[in-house]
Amino acid sequence: MKKLITTLLATVAIAASGVVFAGTAEVTWTEPDKYTDMRPANETKGGFIKRTTTSLEKHITKMAGNLPEGYTLKMDITDVNLAGEVQLRRTQLIRVVDRVFIPSMAFSYQLTDASGEIVKASEEVKIKDMNFMDSQAATTRYRNQSYSYEKAMLDKWFYDEFSDVIVK
């Protein structure tokens, strides 16, 4: 029994060490109050921006965990256009998601390795997902999460851009 517990603890420690030493992310949000669509439906603009940027930043950090140990993904987000559009319906504002209101983002990034060398970089990246409503990831993986379409769009960019670097 003692040997089983020791083996289990060692396995957990080894598994956890992979997470601890995975890649990291540093995200900067440049003037989010001027983004194309950072419009709240039923909360203050400041609160909505904070909630949105926090959620997307956590997602970017989670994606960066798939990078090799010591790698850092630095992103400067310069524009966000969320899926949908805020509209007045009856007496309240709501976000209406329709195929014509596609999500998009603009940013620059720099990926550095453990020694600080730049592995990949781009000063101007613009991503959009014109088929966002048909996204498997948005409808399954992120089904019960806020910003599911934006997360699926970021996933596609990340895995396409860094497929040669990602730890498998």
C-alpha positions in Angstrom: 0.0 0.0 0.0 2.8 2.4 0.9 4.6 1.6 -2.4 1.3 2.4 -4.3 0.9 5.8 -2.6 4.6 6.6 -3.2 4.2 5.7 -6.9 1.0 7.8 -7.2 2.6 10.8 -5.6 5.6 10.5 -7.9 3.4 10.3 -10.9 1.4 13.3 -9.8 4.7 15.2 -9.2 6.0 14.4 -12.6 2.8 15.3 -14.3 2.6 18.6 -12.4 6.1 19.5 -13.2 5.3 19.5 -16.9 2.6 22.1 -16.3 4.7 24.3 -14.0 7.6 24.5 -16.6 5.4 25.0 -19.7 5.5 28.1 -21.8 4.1 31.4 -20.5 2.2 34.4 -21.9 2.5 38.1 -21.4 -0.5 40.0 -22.8 -0.9 43.7 -23.2 -4.2 45.3 -24.1 -3.6 48.6 -26.0 -6.5 51.1 -25.6 -9.3 48.5 -25.2 -11.9 51.2 -24.9 -11.2 52.1 -28.5 -11.6 48.6 -29.9 -14.0 48.0 -32.7 -16.5 46.1 -30.5 -16.0 46.1 -26.8 -19.6 47.2 -26.2 -21.4 45.8 -23.2 -25.1 44.9 -23.2 -26.1 45.2 -19.6 -23.1 46.3 -17.5 -20.7 49.2 -17.3 -18.2 49.5 -20.1 -15.2 49.3 -17.7 -16.5 46.2 -16.0 -17.2 44.6 -19.4 -13.7 45.4 -20.7 -12.1 44.0 -17.6 -14.2 40.8 -17.7 -13.6 40.3 -21.4 -9.8 40.9 -21.4 -9.4 38.8 -18.3 -11.2 35.9 -19.9 -9.3 36.1 -23.2 -6.0 36.6 -21.4 -6.6 33.4 -19.3 -7.3 31.6 -22.5 -4.1 32.8 -24.2 -2.1 31.9 -21.1 -3.6 28.4 -21.2 -2.7 28.0 -24.9 0.9 29.2 -24.1 1.1 26.2 -21.7 1.5 24.1 -24.8 4.8 25.8 -25.7 8.1 24.3 -24.6 9.6 25.0 -21.2 11.0 28.5 -21.0 9.2 29.9 -24.1 7.3 33.1 -23.7 4.5 34.4 -26.0 4.2 38.2 -25.8 1.1 39.6 -27.4 -0.1 43.2 -27.8 -3.8 43.2 -28.6 -4.7 46.3 -30.6 -8.2 45.5 -31.6 -11.1 43.2 -30.8 -14.4 42.8 -32.6 -16.5 40.3 -30.6 -18.9 37.9 -32.3 -22.3 39.4 -32.5 -23.6 43.0 -32.1 -25.3 44.8 -29.2 -28.8 45.7 -30.2 -31.8 47.2 -28.5 -34.5 44.6 -28.2 -37.8 45.7 -26.7 -36.5 47.7 -23.7 -33.0 46.2 -23.2 -29.7 45.9 -24.8 -28.6 42.4 -25.8 -25.8 40.9 -27.8 -27.3 39.3 -30.9 -25.0 36.7 -32.6 -25.6 36.3 -36.3 -23.4 35.1 -39.2 -22.9 38.7 -40.4 -21.2 39.9 -37.1 -18.0 37.9 -37.3 -15.3 37.9 -34.6 -11.9 39.4 -35.4 -8.7 40.5 -33.6 -5.6 42.5 -34.4 -2.3 42.1 -32.5 1.4 41.8 -32.7 3.3 39.0 -31.1 6.8 37.8 -30.2 7.7 34.2 -29.2 11.0 33.9 -27.4 12.8 30.7 -26.3 14.3 30.0 -22.9 17.5 32.0 -23.8 15.4 35.0 -24.8 16.1 34.5 -28.6 13.1 35.5 -30.8 11.8 32.3 -32.4 8.8 33.9 -34.3 7.4 37.4 -34.4 4.9 39.6 -36.3 4.2 43.3 -36.0 0.7 43.0 -37.5 -1.6 40.0 -37.3 -5.3 40.2 -38.2 -7.4 37.1 -37.6 -11.1 36.6 -38.2 -13.4 33.7 -38.4 -16.1 34.0 -41.1 -17.4 30.5 -40.3 -17.5 31.0 -36.6 -21.0 29.7 -36.2 -19.9 26.4 -37.7 -16.9 26.0 -35.4 -16.7 22.6 -33.7 -14.6 24.0 -30.9 -17.0 26.8 -30.2 -20.0 24.6 -30.1 -18.4 21.7 -28.2 -15.2 22.6 -26.3 -16.3 26.1 -25.3 -20.0 25.6 -25.4 -20.7 26.8 -21.8 -18.1 29.5 -21.7 -18.1 33.2 -22.5 -16.3 34.2 -25.7 -16.5 30.7 -27.2 -16.2 32.0 -30.8 -13.2 34.2 -29.9 -11.4 31.4 -28.1 -12.0 29.0 -31.0 -10.6 31.6 -33.4 -7.5 32.1 -31.2 -7.0 28.4 -31.0 -6.9 28.0 -34.7 -4.4 30.9 -35.1 -2.2 29.5 -32.3 -2.1 25.9 -33.5 -1.6 27.0 -37.1 1.1 29.5 -36.2 3.1 27.4 -33.7 2.5 23.8 -34.9 6.2 23.4 -35.3 7.0 24.6 -31.8 4.2 23.1 -29.7 5.0 20.4 -27.2 3.0 17.3 -28.2 
